[in-house]
């Protein structure tokens, strides 16, 4: 399907760029949480965890939009009935649920603790690392499904 229509190619490009940006945000979040685990000083923690919403992490919500648009505008090779598309949708639902229900609320708590106490405990950092690792594992399953296309 790639290379057949310009519109599909643009959707595919946006899908890939958003996926890479989402991964980058999660890797930076994990790195910031690891800094807490390693005992980063107060100024480093305050810089890495400002008290504001993390809109960048929500880039992941664009992926199903571009994915569904590609599926609906593509041939039967990318139809919604293909198992790898279903796996991608299920992985998105799991990742989005975990992001919004666990990771981002935990990140907000860490930022509040840092703002109030100056530093967060290594245990809070480990909790956030585990949460981001869960997200990365879900995304890895989706990526493998997209690459293998079973």
N, CA, C and O of each residue as an XYZ file, in Angstrom:
600
protein
N       0.822     -1.191      0.000
C       0.000      0.000      0.000
C       0.867      1.256      0.000
O       0.495      2.271     -0.589
N       2.008      1.189      0.652
C       2.879      2.361      0.696
C       3.360      2.663     -0.717
O       3.766      1.766     -1.456
N       3.308      3.931     -1.076
C       3.743      4.344     -2.397
C       2.628      4.332     -3.423
O       2.847      4.724     -4.569
N       1.417      3.884     -3.036
C       0.306      3.835     -3.985
C      -0.428      5.171     -4.023
O      -0.766      5.673     -5.095
N      -0.676      5.748     -2.829
C      -1.332      7.060     -2.788
C      -0.555      7.995     -1.867
O       0.033      7.573     -0.871
N      -0.570      9.252     -2.222
C       0.127     10.257     -1.417
C      -0.541     10.401     -0.050
O       0.141     10.541      0.965
N      -1.876     10.366     -0.027
C      -2.594     10.501      1.241
C      -2.242      9.402      2.221
O      -2.020      9.666      3.403
N      -2.190      8.175      1.739
C      -1.830      7.051      2.604
C      -0.399      7.212      3.099
O      -0.111      6.972      4.272
N       0.496      7.617      2.205
C       1.894      7.801      2.596
C       2.040      8.883      3.664
O       2.853      8.745      4.578
N       1.261      9.956      3.555
C       1.314     11.014      4.575
C       0.799     10.504      5.918
O       1.382     10.797      6.962
N      -0.288      9.745      5.890
C      -0.803      9.157      7.130
C       0.232      8.227      7.757
O       0.448      8.246      8.969
N       0.861      7.420      6.919
C       1.882      6.497      7.416
C       3.050      7.267      8.036
O       3.545      6.899      9.101
N       3.485      8.332      7.368
C       4.588      9.142      7.887
C       4.213      9.763      9.235
O       5.004      9.729     10.178
N       3.021     10.320      9.323
C       2.563     10.907     10.592
C       2.503      9.838     11.672
O       2.918     10.078     12.806
N       1.993      8.666     11.334
C       1.889      7.557     12.280
C       3.267      7.183     12.832
O       3.430      7.010     14.040
N       4.241      7.061     11.956
C       5.592      6.675     12.376
C       6.244      7.788     13.203
O       6.875      7.506     14.221
N       6.101      9.031     12.783
C       6.702     10.151     13.519
C       6.090     10.255     14.918
O       6.808     10.466     15.895
N       4.779     10.110     15.014
C       4.118     10.172     16.326
C       4.553      9.004     17.203
O       4.753      9.174     18.406
N       4.700      7.826     16.615
C       5.162      6.660     17.384
C       6.565      6.889     17.929
O       6.839      6.592     19.091
N       7.453      7.414     17.094
C       8.824      7.688     17.541
C       8.828      8.781     18.609
O       9.563      8.682     19.592
N       8.017      9.816     18.424
C       7.941     10.890     19.423
C       7.395     10.353     20.747
O       7.884     10.719     21.815
N       6.388      9.490     20.679
C       5.828      8.902     21.904
C       6.871      8.062     22.634
O       6.998      8.136     23.856
N       7.603      7.276     21.882
C       8.675      6.480     22.495
C       9.730      7.373     23.135
O      10.217      7.086     24.228
N      10.074      8.442     22.458
C      11.076      9.377     22.983
C      10.602      9.971     24.308
O      11.372     10.054     25.265
N       9.346     10.382     24.362
C       8.796     10.954     25.594
C       8.855      9.933     26.722
O       9.230     10.268     27.846
N       8.487      8.692     26.428
C       8.505      7.659     27.471
C       9.919      7.339     27.939
O      10.140      7.095     29.125
N      10.869      7.338     27.026
C      12.265      7.090     27.415
C      12.777      8.226     28.301
O      13.501      7.981     29.267
N      12.408      9.455     27.981
C      12.815     10.593     28.816
C      12.138     10.511     30.184
O      12.767     10.800     31.202
N      10.861     10.119     30.215
C      10.172      9.949     31.503
C      10.870      8.891     32.347
O      11.056      9.068     33.551
N      11.252      7.797     31.709
C      11.936      6.723     32.433
C      13.286      7.200     32.959
O      13.664      6.907     34.094
N      14.000      7.933     32.125
C      15.302      8.472     32.526
C      15.152      9.427     33.716
O      15.970      9.412     34.636
N      14.125     10.238     33.692
C      13.874     11.170     34.799
C      13.546     10.409     36.079
O      14.014     10.772     37.158
N      12.748      9.363     35.959
C      12.415      8.554     37.129
C      13.660      7.843     37.664
O      13.834      7.718     38.877
N      14.518      7.382     36.763
C      15.763      6.732     37.205
C      16.674      7.715     37.928
O      17.426      7.323     38.821
N      16.612      8.976     37.554
C      17.408      9.991     38.265
C      16.973     10.071     39.723
O      17.803     10.245     40.616
N      15.679      9.944     39.960
C      15.182      9.938     41.343
C      15.694      8.701     42.070
O      16.148      8.785     43.211
N      15.620      7.559     41.407
C      16.086      6.307     42.015
C      17.553      6.428     42.398
O      17.969      5.935     43.447
N      18.324      7.072     41.563
C      19.773      7.219     41.810
C      20.107      8.348     42.778
O      21.274      8.589     43.088
N      19.060      9.044     43.257
C      19.291     10.065     44.277
C      19.667     11.421     43.731
O      20.513     12.103     44.310
N      19.066     11.829     42.638
C      19.360     13.149     42.068
C      19.032     14.242     43.076
O      18.149     14.089     43.920
N      19.762     15.347     42.971
C      19.541     16.460     43.902
C      18.215     17.166     43.597
O      17.570     16.905     42.582
N      17.839     18.053     44.490
C      16.545     18.726     44.416
C      16.377     19.516     43.117
O      15.317     19.454     42.494
N      17.398     20.249     42.707
C      17.255     21.077     41.505
C      17.066     20.216     40.248
O      16.302     20.574     39.351
N      17.758     19.097     40.195
C      17.596     18.189     39.056
C      16.189     17.615     39.039
O      15.551     17.561     37.988
N      15.704     17.186     40.199
C      14.356     16.623     40.267
C      13.300     17.669     39.921
O      12.329     17.364     39.228
N      13.484     18.891     40.397
C      12.510     19.955     40.082
C      12.500     20.260     38.585
O      11.445     20.536     38.014
N      13.658     20.212     37.958
C      13.744     20.468     36.523
C      13.059     19.371     35.724
O      12.360     19.645     34.749
N      13.260     18.137     36.139
C      12.703     17.001     35.395
C      11.227     16.752     35.677
O      10.545     16.107     34.881
N      10.727     17.256     36.801
C       9.324     17.042     37.175
C       8.656     18.358     37.551
O       8.355     18.592     38.721
N       8.423     19.220     36.558
C       7.716     20.474     36.862
C       6.246     20.171     37.158
O       5.708     19.162     36.704
N       5.616     21.040     37.910
C       4.198     20.827     38.248
C       3.322     21.378     37.136
O       2.785     22.481     37.229
N       3.195     20.588     36.092
C       2.286     20.919     34.996
C       1.897     19.619     34.298
O       2.532     18.581     34.482
N       0.868     19.698     33.516
C       0.400     18.509     32.800
C       1.419     18.080     31.758
O       2.069     18.910     31.121
N       1.543     16.789     31.597
C       2.463     16.231     30.613
C       1.687     15.957     29.326
O       1.219     14.842     29.094
N       1.559     16.985     28.499
C       0.821     16.837     27.246
C       1.601     16.012     26.241
O       1.005     15.346     25.394
N       2.916     16.042     26.316
C       3.738     15.293     25.366
C       3.468     13.795     25.445
O       3.460     13.113     24.420
N       3.247     13.279     26.644
C       2.980     11.849     26.800
C       1.672     11.447     26.134
O       1.468     10.279     25.803
N       0.801     12.406     25.942
C      -0.499     12.112     25.331
C      -0.440     12.057     23.803
O      -1.472     11.872     23.158
N       0.717     12.211     23.230
C       0.872     12.014     21.789
C       0.404     10.632     21.367
O      -0.047     10.438     20.238
N       0.511      9.688     22.263
C       0.124      8.307     21.973
C      -1.338      8.217     21.510
O      -1.714      7.269     20.821
N      -2.150      9.194     21.885
C      -3.559      9.172     21.511
C      -3.790      9.505     20.033
O      -4.896      9.326     19.524
N      -2.775      9.976     19.362
C      -2.890     10.248     17.925
C      -2.723      8.957     17.122
O      -3.242      8.847     16.011
N      -2.007      7.989     17.674
C      -1.719      6.748     16.948
C      -2.965      6.006     16.459
O      -2.978      5.576     15.305
N      -4.004      5.835     17.264
C      -5.160      5.113     16.725
C      -5.881      5.905     15.631
O      -6.489      5.316     14.737
N      -5.815      7.225     15.701
C      -6.454      8.032     14.668
C      -5.786      7.821     13.316
O      -6.457      7.590     12.310
N      -4.458      7.903     13.302
C      -3.754      7.700     12.034
C      -3.821      6.242     11.604
O      -3.941      5.949     10.414
N      -3.745      5.333     12.556
C      -3.826      3.910     12.233
C      -5.171      3.535     11.636
O      -5.235      2.828     10.630
N      -6.244      4.010     12.255
C      -7.576      3.724     11.724
C      -7.782      4.389     10.365
O      -8.379      3.792      9.469
N      -7.299      5.604     10.205
C      -7.418      6.277      8.911
C      -6.688      5.493      7.821
O      -7.187      5.367      6.703
N      -5.511      4.970      8.148
C      -4.784      4.156      7.163
C      -5.558      2.884      6.852
O      -5.661      2.480      5.694
N      -6.098      2.260      7.883
C      -6.819      1.016      7.687
C      -8.076      1.225      6.846
O      -8.380      0.427      5.959
N      -8.796      2.296      7.131
C     -10.036      2.564      6.404
C      -9.794      3.035      4.967
O     -10.637      2.828      4.094
N      -8.647      3.666      4.725
C      -8.364      4.167      3.373
C      -7.494      3.203      2.569
O      -7.232      3.438      1.389
N      -7.051      2.131      3.198
C      -6.149      1.205      2.526
C      -6.862      0.030      1.891
O      -8.090     -0.036      1.844
N      -6.066     -0.879      1.414
C      -6.587     -2.097      0.779
C      -6.872     -3.150      1.844
O      -6.780     -2.876      3.041
N      -7.213     -4.344      1.403
C      -7.506     -5.431      2.338
C      -6.264     -5.852      3.131
O      -6.384     -6.527      4.153
N      -5.076     -5.460      2.668
C      -3.844     -5.770      3.402
C      -3.794     -5.089      4.763
O      -3.104     -5.552      5.672
N      -4.527     -3.989      4.898
C      -4.519     -3.238      6.155
C      -5.937     -3.062      6.708
O      -6.219     -2.073      7.385
N      -6.822     -4.012      6.424
C      -8.204     -3.899      6.889
C      -8.283     -4.175      8.394
O      -7.390     -4.783      8.983
N      -9.358     -3.719      8.979
C      -9.556     -3.888     10.425
C      -9.720     -5.344     10.833
O      -9.679     -5.657     12.023
N      -9.904     -6.227      9.881
C     -10.075     -7.650     10.206
C      -8.750     -8.383     10.312
O      -8.732     -9.549     10.707
N      -7.666     -7.754      9.980
C      -6.354     -8.395     10.062
C      -5.956     -8.543     11.535
O      -6.129     -7.604     12.312
N      -5.428     -9.702     11.927
C      -5.072     -9.917     13.340
C      -4.073     -8.893     13.884
O      -4.195     -8.475     15.036
N      -3.104     -8.487     13.092
C      -2.101     -7.547     13.593
C      -2.693     -6.165     13.832
O      -2.203     -5.426     14.686
N      -3.736     -5.805     13.095
C      -4.420     -4.533     13.340
C      -5.198     -4.630     14.659
O      -5.207     -3.691     15.454
N      -5.840     -5.764     14.875
C      -6.586     -5.976     16.126
C      -5.638     -5.937     17.320
O      -5.960     -5.349     18.352
N      -4.469     -6.563     17.181
C      -3.466     -6.523     18.254
C      -3.031     -5.077     18.509
O      -2.884     -4.667     19.660
N      -2.827     -4.313     17.446
C      -2.450     -2.905     17.600
C      -3.501     -2.106     18.343
O      -3.175     -1.293     19.208
N      -4.767     -2.336     18.007
C      -5.855     -1.622     18.684
C      -5.922     -2.015     20.160
O      -6.073     -1.156     21.028
N      -5.811     -3.309     20.440
C      -5.835     -3.762     21.833
C      -4.644     -3.210     22.627
O      -4.785     -2.828     23.788
N      -3.482     -3.174     21.989
C      -2.299     -2.619     22.660
C      -2.484     -1.131     22.934
O      -2.103     -0.638     23.996
N      -3.072     -0.417     21.974
C      -3.332      1.006     22.211
C      -4.265      1.176     23.410
O      -4.008      2.004     24.284
N      -5.339      0.402     23.451
C      -6.290      0.528     24.562
C      -5.606      0.244     25.903
O      -5.844      0.939     26.890
N      -4.760     -0.778     25.925
C      -4.038     -1.103     27.162
C      -3.058      0.011     27.527
O      -2.982      0.421     28.685
N      -2.314      0.496     26.544
C      -1.319      1.547     26.804
C      -1.997      2.849     27.235
O      -1.559      3.490     28.190
N      -3.051      3.235     26.542
C      -3.752      4.475     26.888
C      -4.369      4.377     28.282
O      -4.303      5.328     29.061
N      -4.960      3.241     28.591
C      -5.530      3.055     29.916
C      -4.481      3.133     31.004
O      -4.682      3.784     32.029
N      -3.354      2.463     30.777
C      -2.279      2.481     31.773
C      -1.679      3.881     31.903
O      -1.393      4.340     33.008
N      -1.493      4.550     30.775
C      -0.933      5.904     30.794
C      -1.806      6.843     31.609
O      -1.315      7.557     32.482
N      -3.104      6.839     31.321
C      -4.007      7.794     31.962
C      -4.387      7.400     33.391
O      -4.636      8.269     34.227
N      -4.432      6.098     33.674
C      -4.866      5.652     35.001
C      -3.719      5.473     35.981
O      -3.923      5.579     37.190
N      -2.524      5.207     35.489
C      -1.421      4.894     36.396
C      -0.215      5.820     36.221
O       0.219      6.452     37.183
N       0.323      5.907     35.019
C       1.591      6.595     34.820
C       1.490      8.106     35.047
O       2.252      8.665     35.835
N       0.568      8.756     34.373
C       0.470     10.213     34.521
C       0.035     10.642     35.920
O       0.571     11.621     36.439
N      -0.927      9.942     36.560
C      -1.222     10.313     37.954
C      -0.013     10.121     38.878
O       0.221     10.930     39.776
N       0.742      9.060     38.653
C       1.945      8.832     39.459
C       2.987      9.917     39.215
O       3.649     10.379     40.145
N       3.125     10.316     37.959
C       4.059     11.402     37.643
C       3.639     12.699     38.326
O       4.488     13.439     38.823
N       2.331     12.984     38.354
C       1.842     14.187     39.047
C       2.127     14.127     40.538
O       2.497     15.137     41.137
N       1.958     12.958     41.146
C       2.252     12.796     42.577
C       3.730     13.043     42.835
O       4.092     13.725     43.794
N       4.584     12.489     41.981
C       6.029     12.698     42.129
C       6.348     14.187     42.045
O       7.118     14.701     42.856
N       5.765     14.882     41.073
C       6.012     16.324     40.922
C       5.533     17.097     42.149
O       6.199     18.033     42.592
N       4.380     16.710     42.699
C       3.867     17.381     43.899
C       4.769     17.138     45.103
O       5.028     18.054     45.884
N       5.242     15.914     45.252
C       6.147     15.596     46.367
C       7.433     16.393     46.234
O       7.932     16.937     47.219
N       7.967     16.466     45.038
C       9.200     17.231     44.813
C       8.958     18.701     45.107
O       9.791     19.357     45.733
N       7.824     19.222     44.659
C       7.508     20.630     44.901
C       7.358     20.908     46.394
O       7.764     21.968     46.871
N       6.783     19.971     47.127
C       6.531     20.176     48.555
C       7.755     19.855     49.411
O       8.102     20.626     50.306
N       8.414     18.716     49.144
C       9.499     18.244     50.004
C      10.903     18.501     49.445
O      11.896     18.337     50.154
N      10.979     18.898     48.194
C      12.296     19.145     47.590
C      12.810     17.968     46.785
O      13.437     18.158     45.742
N      12.556     16.756     47.252
C      12.966     15.544     46.529
C      11.914     14.469     46.727
O      11.156     14.492     47.697
N      11.878     13.532     45.800
C      11.007     12.360     45.933
C      11.870     11.184     46.376
O      13.078     11.163     46.143
N      11.245     10.226     47.004
C      11.987      9.058     47.486
C      12.347      8.144     46.311
O      11.657      8.125     45.292
N      13.426      7.394     46.470
C      13.781      6.423     45.426
C      12.657      5.426     45.143
O      12.512      4.971     44.009
N      11.864      5.080     46.153
C      10.751      4.149     45.939
C       9.717      4.737     44.978
O       9.202      4.028     44.113
N       9.415      6.016     45.124
C       8.486      6.660     44.180
C       9.077      6.634     42.768
O       8.362      6.408     41.791
N      10.363      6.862     42.675
C      11.026      6.794     41.379
C      10.928      5.401     40.781
O      10.675      5.251     39.585
N      11.130      4.369     41.617
C      11.016      2.981     41.132
C       9.597      2.666     40.660
O       9.414      1.964     39.666
N       8.598      3.182     41.370
C       7.207      2.969     40.951
C       6.970      3.562     39.562
O       6.330      2.950     38.707
N       7.500      4.763     39.362
C       7.322      5.409     38.062
C       8.100      4.669     36.969
O       7.614      4.534     35.846
N       9.291      4.194     37.290
C      10.071      3.411     36.313
C       9.280      2.163     35.915
O       9.176      1.851     34.729
N       8.728      1.455     36.886
C       7.945      0.243     36.576
C       6.737      0.573     35.711
O       6.408     -0.179     34.793
N       6.086      1.670     35.989
C       4.910      2.061     35.229
C       5.286      2.388     33.779
O       4.596      1.966     32.851
N       6.355      3.122     33.588
C       6.810      3.449     32.234
C       7.293      2.187     31.524
O       7.063      2.023     30.326
N       7.959      1.300     32.252
C       8.397      0.034     31.646
C       7.198     -0.786     31.153
O       7.274     -1.438     30.111
N       6.106     -0.750     31.897
C       4.892     -1.447     31.464
C       4.387     -0.863     30.151
O       4.023     -1.598     29.234
N       4.368      0.465     30.069
C       3.959      1.124     28.826
C       4.872      0.744     27.665
O       4.404      0.440     26.568
N       6.164      0.764     27.913
C       7.122      0.420     26.857
C       6.951     -1.031     26.406
O       7.111     -1.333     25.223
N       6.631     -1.920     27.326
C       6.413     -3.323     26.960
C       5.164     -3.471     26.091
O       5.171     -4.222     25.116
N       4.106     -2.765     26.439
C       2.879     -2.815     25.629
C       3.149     -2.279     24.230
O       2.703     -2.852     23.237
N       3.874     -1.187     24.164
C       4.193     -0.595     22.863
C       5.107     -1.515     22.063
O       5.005     -1.573     20.838
N       5.993     -2.231     22.738
C       6.871     -3.180     22.036
C       6.053     -4.293     21.388
O       6.357     -4.713     20.272
N       5.024     -4.773     22.073
C       4.152     -5.802     21.493
C       3.460     -5.250     20.242
O       3.388     -5.931     19.219
N       2.955     -4.022     20.326
C       2.300     -3.401     19.167
C       3.284     -3.230     18.015
O       2.950     -3.503     16.861
N       4.487     -2.784     18.326
C       5.502     -2.589     17.292
C       5.829     -3.905     16.597
O       5.926     -3.960     15.372
N       5.997     -4.956     17.380
C       6.274     -6.271     16.780
C       5.125     -6.720     15.883
O       5.347     -7.258     14.799
N       3.911     -6.499     16.338
C       2.751     -6.874     15.518
C       2.738     -6.077     14.207
O       2.419     -6.625     13.152
N       3.081     -4.804     14.272
C       3.096     -3.970     13.061
C       4.221     -4.406     12.111
O       4.063     -4.353     10.891
N       5.336     -4.828     12.669
C       6.450     -5.254     11.821
C       6.224     -6.633     11.198
O       6.541     -6.854     10.030
N       5.677     -7.548     11.983
C       5.473     -8.918     11.501
C       4.248     -9.021     10.601
O       4.262     -9.755      9.613
N       3.199     -8.295     10.937
C       1.934     -8.281     10.179
C       1.419     -9.689      9.899
O       1.266    -10.087      8.744
N       1.157    -10.427     10.953
C       0.651    -11.803     10.826
C      -0.803    -11.838     10.419
O      -1.377    -12.917     10.270
